[in-house]
Amino acid sequence: MRAPLGINGAGRGNTSWESNGSNNEKTVTYTVEFPLKIEFVTPNALYRENTDVVTSFLVKNPSDVDYDIYHSASVRFTASSGGTTLYTTLKTIMLVPAYGENLAYFKWKVPSGLNGATVTLKADVIRAGVIMDTVTKTHGSEVRVTSQTPDTQYEKSKPAGFSYLLYKSAGWDAADDVF
């Protein structure tokens, strides 16, 4: 990156000590690694107790630097409720292409006994031991229903007019699928 420096006083080119027209200029070059960003992917339902769930995050890379196996990042995920950690893990070697994104997902079991409590979900993107971005969201939980159709009764015989359709073979002709 080039950063021009201003000169106060007589100005560039107007001083007796300037001999070649550019010796009061300094170019500084340094590498800039833009931080990765992380976003929460909203689940489509409440977390049910005693059920395996998947919590997902999108890791976004707004820079022209690929995060690959040589410049990888990690994502640390923690689920907690009421100050108690329910689950925590670290996903290492997160690959994120330049100007791209990658999905970081975590399968974990929601414990029983939450009784509808709110679950706090936190994810950190980490590069070389430094937290680049953090996202924290809350999500609801619910007690797992043991049966949705209690007291089901089965009939002893089929209803009047019911018949089985039996096919000896099924097939198709390639000419039927011409586009």
C-alpha positions as CSV (number, residue, x, y, z in Angstrom):
1,M,0.0,0.0,0.0
2,R,1.4,3.4,-0.9
3,A,0.7,6.2,1.5
4,P,1.9,9.7,0.4
5,L,3.3,11.9,3.1
6,G,2.7,15.7,3.2
7,I,5.6,18.1,3.7
8,N,5.0,21.3,5.7
9,G,7.1,24.4,5.3
10,A,8.6,25.4,2.0
11,G,7.1,22.5,0.2
12,R,8.6,19.8,-2.0
13,G,11.0,21.0,-4.6
14,N,11.5,24.3,-2.8
15,T,14.1,23.3,-0.2
16,S,17.8,23.6,-0.4
17,W,18.3,20.0,0.9
18,E,16.2,18.4,-1.8
19,S,18.6,17.3,-4.5
20,N,16.7,15.0,-6.8
21,G,13.0,16.0,-6.5
22,S,12.0,12.9,-4.6
23,N,14.2,12.4,-1.5
24,N,11.5,13.7,0.8
25,E,9.1,10.9,-0.3
26,K,8.8,7.6,1.4
27,T,6.9,4.5,0.2
28,V,5.8,2.0,2.8
29,T,4.6,-1.4,1.7
30,Y,2.8,-3.8,4.1
31,T,0.5,-6.7,3.8
32,V,-3.1,-6.3,4.8
33,E,-5.2,-9.3,5.5
34,F,-8.8,-8.3,5.7
35,P,-10.7,-10.0,8.5
36,L,-13.1,-12.7,7.8
37,K,-16.8,-12.1,8.8
38,I,-19.2,-14.6,10.2
39,E,-23.0,-14.6,10.0
40,F,-25.6,-16.8,11.7
41,V,-27.9,-19.0,9.6
42,T,-31.3,-18.9,11.2
43,P,-32.7,-22.4,11.9
44,N,-36.2,-23.3,10.6
45,A,-37.5,-24.5,13.9
46,L,-37.0,-24.4,17.7
47,Y,-34.3,-26.7,19.1
48,R,-36.0,-29.8,20.5
49,E,-34.6,-31.3,23.7
50,N,-32.8,-34.6,23.4
51,T,-32.5,-34.2,19.6
52,D,-29.5,-33.8,17.3
53,V,-29.5,-30.4,15.6
54,V,-27.2,-28.6,13.2
55,T,-26.2,-25.0,13.8
56,S,-24.8,-23.2,10.8
57,F,-22.8,-20.1,10.1
58,L,-21.6,-18.4,6.9
59,V,-17.9,-17.3,6.9
60,K,-17.4,-14.5,4.4
61,N,-14.1,-13.3,2.9
62,P,-14.3,-9.8,1.5
63,S,-10.6,-9.8,0.5
64,D,-8.6,-11.0,-2.5
65,V,-6.7,-13.4,-0.2
66,D,-7.6,-17.1,-0.3
67,Y,-7.9,-18.7,3.1
68,D,-6.5,-22.1,2.3
69,I,-4.5,-24.8,4.1
70,Y,-1.5,-22.3,4.2
71,H,-3.6,-19.4,5.5
72,S,-6.4,-21.1,7.2
73,A,-8.9,-19.9,9.7
74,S,-10.8,-21.8,12.4
75,V,-14.4,-21.4,13.8
76,R,-15.1,-21.9,17.5
77,F,-18.7,-22.7,18.3
78,T,-20.3,-22.6,21.8
79,A,-23.9,-23.2,22.8
80,S,-25.0,-22.3,26.3
81,S,-28.1,-21.7,28.3
82,G,-28.4,-19.8,31.6
83,G,-24.6,-19.5,32.0
84,T,-24.1,-23.3,31.5
85,T,-22.1,-24.5,28.4
86,L,-24.1,-27.1,26.6
87,Y,-21.6,-27.8,23.8
88,T,-18.4,-26.3,22.5
89,T,-16.0,-27.3,19.7
90,L,-13.4,-25.9,17.3
91,K,-13.5,-26.5,13.5
92,T,-10.0,-26.1,12.1
93,I,-8.7,-25.5,8.6
94,M,-11.7,-23.4,7.4
95,L,-11.1,-22.8,3.7
96,V,-12.7,-19.6,2.3
97,P,-12.0,-18.4,-1.2
98,A,-11.2,-14.8,-2.0
99,Y,-14.4,-12.7,-2.3
100,G,-16.3,-15.9,-1.3
101,E,-17.9,-17.7,1.5
102,N,-18.0,-21.1,3.2
103,L,-20.5,-22.8,5.5
104,A,-19.4,-23.8,8.9
105,Y,-21.9,-26.2,10.6
106,F,-21.9,-28.0,13.9
107,K,-24.0,-31.1,14.7
108,W,-24.7,-31.3,18.4
109,K,-27.3,-32.8,20.8
110,V,-29.7,-30.4,22.6
111,P,-29.8,-31.8,26.2
112,S,-33.0,-32.5,28.0
113,G,-34.2,-30.4,30.9
114,L,-34.1,-27.0,29.2
115,N,-37.9,-26.7,29.5
116,G,-38.2,-24.2,26.7
117,A,-35.2,-22.1,27.8
118,T,-33.4,-19.8,25.4
119,V,-30.1,-21.1,24.0
120,T,-27.2,-18.7,23.3
121,L,-25.2,-19.6,20.2
122,K,-21.8,-18.0,19.7
123,A,-19.2,-18.4,16.9
124,D,-15.7,-16.9,16.6
125,V,-13.7,-16.8,13.5
126,I,-10.0,-17.2,14.5
127,R,-6.9,-16.7,12.4
128,A,-3.4,-17.2,13.8
129,G,-4.8,-17.1,17.4
130,V,-6.6,-13.8,16.9
131,I,-10.4,-13.5,16.9
132,M,-11.3,-11.8,13.7
133,D,-15.1,-11.7,14.1
134,T,-17.8,-12.9,16.6
135,V,-21.5,-13.5,16.2
136,T,-23.8,-14.2,19.1
137,K,-27.5,-15.1,18.7
138,T,-30.3,-16.6,20.9
139,H,-32.6,-19.3,19.8
140,G,-35.6,-21.0,21.5
141,S,-35.9,-24.6,22.6
142,E,-38.9,-26.8,23.2
143,V,-39.6,-30.0,25.1
144,R,-39.6,-33.0,22.7
145,V,-43.1,-34.4,22.2
146,T,-43.2,-38.1,22.8
147,S,-46.1,-38.9,20.5
148,Q,-48.1,-36.7,18.1
149,T,-50.9,-39.2,17.6
150,P,-51.8,-40.8,21.0
151,D,-54.3,-43.6,21.3
152,T,-54.1,-44.7,17.7
153,Q,-56.5,-47.5,16.9
154,Y,-56.0,-49.9,14.0
155,E,-58.8,-51.5,12.0
156,K,-59.1,-55.3,11.8
157,S,-60.1,-55.2,8.1
158,K,-59.7,-52.9,5.1
159,P,-62.5,-50.4,4.4
160,A,-65.2,-51.3,1.9
161,G,-64.2,-50.5,-1.7
162,F,-60.4,-50.6,-0.9
163,S,-58.3,-52.5,-3.5
164,Y,-54.7,-53.2,-4.0
165,L,-53.1,-52.1,-7.3
166,L,-50.6,-54.8,-8.3
167,Y,-48.1,-54.2,-11.1
168,K,-46.0,-57.0,-12.4
169,S,-43.5,-54.6,-14.0
170,A,-42.9,-50.9,-14.6
171,G,-40.9,-49.3,-17.4
172,W,-40.3,-46.4,-19.6
173,D,-39.2,-45.7,-23.1
174,A,-36.3,-43.5,-23.9
175,A,-38.3,-41.9,-26.7
176,D,-40.7,-40.5,-24.0
177,D,-37.9,-38.3,-22.6
178,V,-37.0,-36.4,-25.7
179,F,-36.7,-32.7,-25.0
